[in-house]
């Protein structure tokens, strides 16, 4: 009887980088497997308990903290205590080759290092499942996901003419440094504008205003204004005049 391979992807310890674990989980899901991801900062007891509850066939650990020599044997011991020691315990991370050999002697499955092709992990899990449960129990691989067809213009359609350059644009060559190719880029013309144009306008305006004021004749005083000024007693003369005389 064929059924989907169930895989538990776990992140034990204080390792907070799970991008690689998510990439592997997505690749296993695209290969037709059922994947359960436990999340970050899981203890070995939590991972084994989840494996028992989900009845998985494979437990895959992602360890980047350097504690692989402690976490893998501990989880293997807990799996045997819970009666699932016959399940595959595999994983990957930053693990030296010498440590991979030591863990393999303890019953740990194949471990994968950084840069591994995800298809190699898929092939390894499927081969292990076929050896344990038989080739007839191995489910077939799903078809690859359909990719959108590229947009190709028909051959009979003429290619669009290149856009004309505007008169206000001019091509200015770029300076080539050592090891760099010479390229060109459009440069816009900018009309020359004096820096002190505003100051010159203000100076001309002041000169015109001054010349107009100087050329205008002074307004003659009216006779009524002169008579009123003559009849008004002077304050200085009133002070000098004696008090009893008029």
PAZAPA-4460 file (N, C-alpha, C; in steps of 0.05 Angstrom, whole numbers, plus 32768, in hexadecimal, padded with zeros to 4 digits):
% residues 246
    n_x    n_y    n_z   ca_x   ca_y   ca_z    c_x    c_y    c_z   seq   type   mol
   8011   7FE8   8000   8000   8000   8000   8012   8019   8000     1      X     A
   800D   802A   7FED   801C   8042   7FEA   8010   8059   7FFB     2      X     A
   8021   8067   8009   8019   807F   8017   8030   8093   8016     3      X     A
   802A   80AC   801B   803E   80C0   8019   8052   80BD   8030     4      X     A
   806B   80C3   802A   8080   80C3   803E   807C   80DB   8050     5      X     A
   807B   80D6   806A   8078   80EC   807E   8093   80F3   808A     6      X     A
   809A   810D   8089   80B4   8116   8092   80AF   812C   80A7     7      X     A
   80BE   812A   80BD   80BE   813F   80D2   80D8   814E   80D0     8      X     A
   80D6   8168   80CB   80EE   817A   80CA   80EF   8189   80E4     9      X     A
   8105   8185   80F3   8108   8192   810D   8120   81A4   810F    10      X     A
   811E   81B8   8121   8134   81CA   8127   8139   81C9   8144    11      X     A
   814B   81B7   814D   8150   81B5   816A   8164   81CA   8174    12      X     A
   8163   81CF   818D   8177   81E1   8199   8170   81FF   8195    13      X     A
   8184   8210   8199   8181   822D   8198   8187   8238   817C    14      X     A
   818A   8227   8168   8190   8230   814D   8178   823F   8142    15      X     A
   817C   8258   813A   8165   8268   8130   8164   826C   8112    16      X     A
   8174   825D   8103   8174   8260   80E6   8166   8248   80DA    17      X     A
   814F   824D   80CE   813F   8237   80C3   8139   823A   80A5    18      X     A
   8148   824B   8098   8143   824E   807B   8149   8234   806C    19      X     A
   815F   8227   8073   8166   820E   8065   8152   81F9   806B    20      X     A
   8148   81F8   8084   8133   81E3   808B   811A   81E8   807B    21      X     A
   8112   8201   8077   80FA   8206   8067   80FE   8200   804A    22      X     A
   8116   8204   8040   811B   81FD   8024   811A   81DF   8020    23      X     A
   8125   81D0   8032   8124   81B3   8031   8107   81A9   8034    24      X     A
   80F8   81B5   8046   80DC   81AD   804A   80CC   81B2   8031    25      X     A
   80D1   81C8   8023   80C2   81CE   800A   80CA   81BA   7FF4    26      X     A
   80E4   81B2   7FF3   80EC   819F   7FDE   80E0   8184   7FE4    27      X     A
   80DF   817B   7FFD   80D2   8161   8003   80B4   8162   7FFD    28      X     A
   80A7   8178   8003   808B   817A   7FFD   8086   8179   7FDF    29      X     A
   8097   8187   7FCF   8094   8186   7FB1   8099   8169   7FA7    30      X     A
   80A8   8159   7FB6   80AD   813D   7FAE   8097   812A   7FB6    31      X     A
   8081   8135   7FC0   806A   8124   7FC7   8069   811A   7FE4    32      X     A
   807A   8125   7FF5   807B   811C   8011   806A   812E   8022    33      X     A
   8061   8123   8039   8053   8133   804D   8068   813D   8061    34      X     A
   806A   8157   8064   807F   8163   8075   8072   8171   808C    35      X     A
   807D   816C   80A4   8075   817A   80BD   808D   8189   80C7    36      X     A
   808B   81A3   80CA   80A1   81B3   80D4   809B   81BC   80F1    37      X     A
   80AD   81B6   8103   80A8   81BC   811F   80AD   81D9   8127    38      X     A
   80BD   81E7   8118   80C3   8203   8120   80DE   8204   812F    39      X     A
   80E5   821D   8137   80FF   8222   8144   80FF   821A   8161    40      X     A
   8117   8216   816C   811C   8214   8189   810C   81FD   8195    41      X     A
   810F   81E5   8189   8101   81CE   8193   8115   81BC   81A3    42      X     A
   810B   81B1   81B9   811C   819E   81C8   811A   8182   81BB    43      X     A
   812E   8171   81C1   812C   8156   81B6   8112   8147   81BE    44      X     A
   8109   814C   81D7   80F0   813F   81DF   80D8   8148   81CF    45      X     A
   80D7   8162   81C9   80C1   816C   81B9   80C1   8161   819C    46      X     A
   80D9   815E   8191   80DB   8154   8175   80D2   8137   8174    47      X     A
   80DC   8127   8188   80D4   810A   8188   80B6   8107   818D    48      X     A
   80AB   8117   819F   808F   8116   81A4   807E   811D   818B    49      X     A
   8087   8131   817C   8079   8138   8163   807B   8121   814F    50      X     A
   8093   8114   814E   8096   80FE   813B   8083   80E7   8142    51      X     A
   807F   80E2   815C   806D   80CC   8164   8050   80D4   815E    52      X     A
   8048   80EC   8164   802D   80F5   815F   8026   80F5   8141    53      X     A
   8039   80FD   8130   8034   8100   8114   8039   80E5   8105    54      X     A
   8044   80D1   8112   804A   80B7   8106   805A   80BB   80EC    55      X     A
   8071   80C7   80EF   8081   80CD   80D7   8094   80B6   80D1    56      X     A
   809E   80B5   80B9   80B1   80A1   80B1   80CE   80AB   80B3    57      X     A
   80D1   80C5   80B1   80EC   80D1   80B1   80EC   80E9   80C4    58      X     A
   8102   80EB   80D4   8107   8103   80E5   8120   8110   80DA    59      X     A
   811D   8128   80D0   8134   8137   80C4   813A   814F   80D5    60      X     A
   8153   8151   80DE   815B   8167   80F0   816D   817A   80E1    61      X     A
   8169   8194   80E7   817B   81A9   80DD   818A   81B5   80F4    62      X     A
   81A4   81B1   80F5   81B4   81BA   810B   81CB   81CB   8100    63      X     A
   81CB   81E4   8108   81E0   81F7   8100   81EF   8202   8117    64      X     A
   81E8   81F9   812F   81F4   8204   8148   820D   81F7   8150    65      X     A
   8215   81E1   8143   822D   81D2   814B   8228   81BD   8160    66      X     A
   820F   81B9   8169   8209   81A6   817E   81FF   818C   8172    67      X     A
   8207   8184   815A   81FD   816C   814C   8207   8153   815B    68      X     A
   821E   8154   8167   8228   813C   8174   8218   8136   818E    69      X     A
   8208   8149   8197   81F8   8144   81AF   81DB   8140   81A7    70      X     A
   81D0   814F   8194   81B4   814F   818E   81AC   8135   817F    71      X     A
   81BC   812D   816B   81B5   8115   815C   81B4   80FC   816D    72      X     A
   81C9   80F6   817D   81C7   80DE   818F   81B0   80E0   81A3    73      X     A
   81AB   80F8   81AE   8195   80FB   81C1   817A   80F5   81B5    74      X     A
   8175   80FF   819D   815C   80FA   818F   815A   80DD   8187    75      X     A
   8170   80D1   817F   816F   80B4   8178   8168   80A4   8191    76      X     A
   8173   80AA   81A8   816D   809C   81C0   814F   809E   81C8    77      X     A
   8144   80B7   81C5   8128   80BB   81CC   8116   80AD   81B8    78      X     A
   811E   80AC   819F   810D   809D   818B   810C   807F   8191    79      X     A
   8122   8074   819A   8122   8058   81A2   8111   8053   81BB    80      X     A
   8112   8066   81CD   8102   8063   81E6   80E4   8065   81E0    81      X     A
   80DC   8075   81CC   80C0   8077   81C5   80B7   8063   81B1    82      X     A
   80C8   8051   81A9   80C0   803B   8196   80C0   8043   8179    83      X     A
   80CE   8058   8171   80D0   805F   8155   80ED   805F   814C    84      X     A
   80FD   804E   8158   8119   804D   8150   811E   8042   8134    85      X     A
   8109   8036   8128   810D   802C   810D   8109   8041   80F8    86      X     A
   8101   8059   8100   80FD   806F   80ED   8118   807B   80E5    87      X     A
   8119   8089   80CF   8132   8094   80C5   8137   80AF   80D3    88      X     A
   814E   80B2   80DF   8157   80CB   80EB   816E   80D6   80D9    89      X     A
   8168   80EC   80CC   817C   80F8   80BA   817C   8116   80BF    90      X     A
   818A   8125   80AF   818B   8142   80B3   81A2   814E   80A5    91      X     A
   81A9   8166   80AD   81BF   8174   80A0   81C6   818D   80B1    92      X     A
   81DA   819B   80A7   81E4   81B3   80B4   8202   81B6   80B0    93      X     A
   820E   81C6   80C1   822B   81CA   80C0   8238   81B4   80D1    94      X     A
   823D   819D   80C4   8247   8185   80D2   8260   817C   80C3    95      X     A
   8277   817A   80D1   828F   8170   80C4   828C   8153   80BB    96      X     A
   829C   814B   80A8   829A   812F   809D   82A1   811B   80B3    97      X     A
   82B4   8121   80C4   82BB   810E   80D9   82A4   8109   80EC    98      X     A
   8295   811F   80F3   827E   811B   8104   8268   810C   80F6    99      X     A
   8265   8110   80DC   8251   8101   80CD   8257   80E3   80CE   100      X     A
   8271   80DB   80CC   8277   80BF   80CE   8272   80B4   80E9   101      X     A
   8278   80C4   80FE   8273   80BA   811A   8255   80B6   811F   102      X     A
   8245   80C9   8116   8228   80C7   8119   821C   80B0   8109   103      X     A
   8228   80AB   80F2   821E   8095   80E1   8222   807A   80EF   104      X     A
   8239   8077   80FE   823E   805F   810D   822A   805B   8124   105      X     A
   821E   8070   812D   820A   806E   8143   81EE   8069   8139   106      X     A
   81EA   8066   811F   81D0   8060   8114   81C2   8077   8108   107      X     A
   81CF   808E   8107   81C3   80A6   80FA   81C5   80A3   80DC   108      X     A
   81B0   80AB   80CE   81B0   80AA   80B1   81C4   80BD   80A4   109      X     A
   81C2   80C0   808A   81D4   80D1   807C   81CF   80EE   8083   110      X     A
   81E4   80FE   8086   81E2   811A   808C   81EC   812A   8075   111      X     A
   81E0   8141   8071   81E6   8152   805A   81F1   816D   8063   112      X     A
   8206   8176   8055   8212   8190   805C   8207   81A7   804C   113      X     A
   8212   81BE   8050   8209   81D6   8041   820E   81D3   8023   114      X     A
   81FC   81DE   8013   81FF   81DC   7FF6   81F5   81C2   7FE9   115      X     A
   81E9   81B1   7FF9   81DF   8198   7FEE   81C6   819C   7FDC   116      X     A
   81C5   818E   7FC6   81AD   8190   7FB5   8196   8182   7FC3   117      X     A
   817F   8190   7FC3   8168   8185   7FD1   815E   816B   7FC4   118      X     A
   8164   8167   7FAA   815B   814E   7F9D   816B   8136   7FA8   119      X     A
   8184   813B   7FB1   8193   8125   7FBE   8185   811B   7FD8   120      X     A
   817A   812E   7FE7   816B   8127   7FFF   8152   8117   7FF8   121      X     A
   8144   8120   7FE4   812C   8112   7FDB   8132   80F5   7FD3   122      X     A
   8147   80F2   7FC3   814F   80D7   7FB9   8157   80C5   7FD1   123      X     A
   8165   80D0   7FE4   816E   80C0   7FFB   8156   80B6   800B   124      X     A
   8144   80C8   8011   812C   80C0   8021   811B   80AB   8012   125      X     A
   8118   80AF   7FF8   8108   809C   7FE9   8115   8080   7FE8   126      X     A
   8130   8080   7FE5   813E   8067   7FE4   813C   8058   7FFF   127      X     A
   813E   8067   8015   813C   805B   802F   8120   804F   8033   128      X     A
   810C   805E   802B   80F0   8055   802E   80EB   803C   801D   129      X     A
   80F6   803B   8005   80F2   8023   7FF4   8101   800B   8000   130      X     A
   8118   800F   800C   8126   7FF8   8018   8118   7FED   8031   131      X     A
   810A   7FFE   8040   80FD   7FF6   8058   80E1   7FEA   8052   132      X     A
   80D2   7FF8   8042   80B6   7FF0   803D   80B2   7FE3   8022   133      X     A
   80C6   7FE1   8012   80C2   7FD4   7FF8   80BE   7FE8   7FE2   134      X     A
   80C6   7FE1   7FCA   80C3   7FF3   7FB3   80A6   7FF8   7FAC   135      X     A
   8094   7FE4   7FB2   8078   7FE8   7FAB   806A   7FFD   7FBD   136      X     A
   8075   8001   7FD5   8069   8014   7FE7   8073   8031   7FE2   137      X     A
   8086   8034   7FD0   8091   804E   7FCA   807E   805D   7FB8   138      X     A
   8074   8074   7FC0   8062   8083   7FAF   8071   808F   7F97   139      X     A
   8064   8093   7F81   8072   80A0   7F6A   8076   80BD   7F6F   140      X     A
   808A   80C8   7F61   8090   80E4   7F63   807A   80F4   7F54   141      X     A
   8072   810A   7F5F   805E   811B   7F51   806B   8128   7F39   142      X     A
   805B   8131   7F26   8067   813F   7F0F   8072   815A   7F18   143      X     A
   8087   8163   7F0A   8093   817D   7F12   807F   8193   7F0E   144      X     A
   8080   81A7   7F1F   806D   81BE   7F1C   8070   81CB   7F01   145      X     A
   8059   81D3   7EF6   8059   81E0   7EDC   8065   81FC   7EDE   146      X     A
   8075   8202   7ECB   8081   821C   7ECA   8074   822D   7EB4   147      X     A
   8070   8247   7EB9   8064   8257   7EA4   8075   8259   7E8B   148      X     A
   8067   8258   7E74   8076   8259   7E5B   8082   8275   7E57   149      X     A
   8099   8277   7E4B   80A5   8292   7E47   8096   82A1   7E32   150      X     A
   8095   82BB   7E36   8087   82CC   7E23   8099   82D1   7E0A   151      X     A
   8090   82C6   7DF3   80A0   82C8   7DDA   808F   82D7   7DC6   152      X     A
   809A   82EC   7DBA   808C   82FB   7DA6   808B   82EB   7D8C   153      X     A
   8074   82ED   7D7D   8073   82DE   7D64   8087   82E9   7D50   154      X     A
   8090   82D7   7D3E   80A5   82DE   7D2B   809B   82F2   7D16   155      X     A
   8081   82F2   7D0F   8078   8304   7CFA   8073   8320   7D04   156      X     A
   8075   8325   7D1E   8070   8340   7D28   808A   834F   7D27   157      X     A
   808A   8366   7D1A   80A3   8376   7D18   80AC   8380   7D34   158      X     A
   80C5   8381   7D37   80D0   838A   7D50   80CC   83A8   7D52   159      X     A
   80C6   83B3   7D6A   80C1   83D0   7D6C   80DB   83DF   7D66   160      X     A
   80D6   83F6   7D59   80ED   8407   7D52   80F9   8414   7D6B   161      X     A
   8113   8418   7D6B   811F   8424   7D82   8115   8441   7D86   162      X     A
   8111   8449   7D9E   8107   8464   7DA4   811C   8479   7D9D   163      X     A
   8112   848F   7D91   8124   84A4   7D8A   812D   84B4   7DA2   164      X     A
   8145   84BD   7DA1   814F   84CD   7DB7   8145   84EA   7DB4   165      X     A
   813D   84F5   7DCA   8134   8510   7DCA   814B   8524   7DC5   166      X     A
   8144   853C   7DBC   8159   854F   7DB6   8166   8559   7DCF   167      X     A
   8158   8557   7DE5   8163   8561   7DFF   8176   854D   7E0B   168      X     A
   817A   8535   7DFF   818B   8521   7E0A   81A4   851E   7DF9   169      X     A
   81B9   8519   7E05   81D2   8515   7DF7   81E2   84FF   7E05   170      X     A
   81F0   84F0   7DF6   81FF   84D9   7E01   821A   84E3   7E0A   171      X     A
   8220   84DE   7E23   8239   84E6   7E2E   8249   84CD   7E35   172      X     A
   8262   84CA   7E2C   8271   84B2   7E32   8279   84B1   7E50   173      X     A
   827A   8499   7E5B   8283   8495   7E76   82A1   848F   7E77   174      X     A
   82AE   8497   7E8C   82CA   8492   7E8F   82CE   8474   7E96   175      X     A
   82E1   8468   7E8A   82E7   844C   7E8F   82FE   8449   7EA2   176      X     A
   82F9   843B   7EB8   830E   8436   7ECB   831D   841C   7EC4   177      X     A
   832F   8414   7ED5   833D   83FB   7ED0   832B   83E3   7ED1   178      X     A
   832A   83D3   7EBC   8319   83BB   7EBC   82FC   83C1   7EB7   179      X     A
   82F5   83D9   7EAE   82D9   83E0   7EA9   82D5   83E7   7E8C   180      X     A
   82BF   83DF   7E81   82B9   83E5   7E65   82AE   8402   7E63   181      X     A
   82B2   840E   7E4B   82A8   8429   7E46   828B   8427   7E3F   182      X     A
   827A   8436   7E4D   825E   8436   7E49   8255   8453   7E45   183      X     A
   823D   8457   7E3C   8233   8471   7E37   8217   8473   7E44   184      X     A
   8210   848B   7E4C   81F6   848F   7E59   81EA   84AA   7E4F   185      X     A
   81D0   84AC   7E4D   81C4   84C5   7E44   81C8   84DB   7E58   186      X     A
   81CF   84F2   7E4E   81D3   8509   7E5F   81C1   8520   7E56   187      X     A
   81B2   852C   7E67   81A0   8542   7E5F   81AF   855C   7E5E   188      X     A
   81A7   856D   7E4B   81B2   8587   7E49   81A4   8599   7E5D   189      X     A
   81B3   85A9   7E6B   81A8   85BB   7E7E   81B0   85D7   7E75   190      X     A
   819C   85E9   7E72   81A2   8604   7E69   81B3   8613   7E7D   191      X     A
   81C7   8621   7E72   81D9   8630   7E84   81CA   8646   7E92   192      X     A
   81CC   8648   7EAB   81BD   865B   7EBB   81D0   8669   7ECD   193      X     A
   81D2   8684   7ECC   81E5   8692   7EDD   81DE   868D   7EFB   194      X     A
   81F3   868C   7F0A   81F0   8687   7F26   81E3   869E   7F34   195      X     A
   81EB   86B7   7F2C   81E2   86CF   7F39   81CC   86DD   7F2A   196      X     A
   81BB   86CD   7F1C   81A6   86D9   7F0C   8192   86E8   7F1E   197      X     A
   818A   86DD   7F34   8177   86E9   7F46   8182   8703   7F52   198      X     A
   819B   8703   7F59   81A8   871B   7F65   81A9   8731   7F50   199      X     A
   81AF   872A   7F37   81B0   873E   7F22   8195   874B   7F1D   200      X     A
   8180   873B   7F1D   8165   8746   7F1A   815E   8759   7F30   201      X     A
   8164   8752   7F49   815E   8764   7F5F   816E   877E   7F5E   202      X     A
   8188   877D   7F55   8198   8795   7F52   818C   87A7   7F3D   203      X     A
   8183   879C   7F26   8177   87AC   7F11   815D   87B9   7F1A   204      X     A
   814E   87AA   7F29   8135   87B5   7F34   813A   87CD   7F46   205      X     A
   814E   87CB   7F58   8155   87E0   7F6A   815F   87F9   7F5B   206      X     A
   816F   87F5   7F46   817A   880C   7F37   8163   881A   7F28   207      X     A
   8150   880B   7F1D   8139   8818   7F0F   8128   8828   7F22   208      X     A
   8124   881D   7F3A   8113   882B   7F4E   8121   8845   7F57   209      X     A
   813C   8845   7F5B   814B   885C   7F63   814B   8872   7F4E   210      X     A
   814E   886A   7F34   814E   887E   7F1F   8133   888B   7F1B   211      X     A
   811E   887C   7F1F   8103   8887   7F1C   80FD   889B   7F33   212      X     A
   8106   8894   7F4B   8102   88A7   7F61   8111   88C0   7F5E   213      X     A
   812A   88BF   7F53   813A   88D7   7F50   8130   88E9   7F3A   214      X     A
   8124   88DD   7F24   811B   88EE   7F0E   8100   88FB   7F13   215      X     A
   80F0   88F1   7F26   80D5   88FC   7F2B   80D8   8917   7F3A   216      X     A
   80CA   892D   7F31   80CC   8947   7F3F   80BD   8946   7F5A   217      X     A
   80C8   8957   7F6C   80BB   8958   7F87   80A1   8967   7F85   218      X     A
   808E   895E   7F94   8073   896B   7F94   8074   8985   7FA3   219      X     A
   806A   899C   7F96   8069   89B6   7FA2   8055   89B8   7FB9   220      X     A
   805E   89C6   7FCE   804C   89C8   7FE5   8035   89DC   7FDF   221      X     A
   801E   89D6   7FE8   8007   89E7   7FE3   8008   8A01   7FF4   222      X     A
   7FFB   8A18   7FEA   7FFB   8A31   7FFA   7FEE   8A2E   8015   223      X     A
   7FD8   8A1F   8016   7FCA   8A1C   8030   7FDC   8A10   8045   224      X     A
   7FED   89FD   803C   7FFF   89F0   804F   8015   8A03   8059   225      X     A
   801E   8A16   8046   8032   8A2A   804E   8026   8A3E   8062   226      X     A
   800D   8A48   805D   8000   8A5B   806F   7FFB   8A4F   808B   227      X     A
   7FF3   8A36   808C   7FEF   8A29   80A6   8008   8A26   80B6   228      X     A
   801E   8A22   80A8   8038   8A1F   80B5   8042   8A3A   80C0   229      X     A
   803C   8A50   80B0   8046   8A6B   80B9   8036   8A75   80D1   230      X     A
   801C   8A6F   80D2   800B   8A78   80E8   800F   8A69   8102   231      X     A
   801C   8A53   8102   8020   8A42   8119   8037   8A4D   812A   232      X     A
   8033   8A55   8144   8049   8A60   8154   805E   8A4B   8159   233      X     A
   8076   8A56   815A   808C   8A44   815F   808F   8A3E   817C   234      X     A
   8095   8A26   8183   8098   8A1F   819F   80AF   8A2C   81AC   235      X     A
   80C5   8A31   819D   80DC   8A3E   81A7   80D7   8A5C   81AD   236      X     A
   80C7   8A6A   819B   80C0   8A86   81A0   80AE   8A8A   81B7   237      X     A
   809B   8A77   81BB   8089   8A79   81D2   8098   8A76   81EC   238      X     A
   80AD   8A68   81ED   80BC   8A64   8206   80CB   8A7E   820D   239      X     A
   80D5   8A8D   81F8   80E5   8AA5   81FE   80D3   8ABD   8205   240      X     A
   80BA   8ABE   81FD   80A8   8AD5   8202   80A1   8AD7   8220   241      X     A
   80A2   8AEF   822C   809B   8AF2   8248   807E   8AEB   824D   242      X     A
   8077   8AE4   8265   805C   8ADA   826B   8048   8AF1   826C   243      X     A
   8050   8B0A   8274   803C   8B1F   8275   8037   8B2F   825C   244      X     A
   8048   8B2C   8248   8046   8B3B   822F   803A   8B2A   821A   245      X     A
   802B   8B3A   8208   801F   8B2D   81F1   802E   8B33   81D8   246      X     A
***
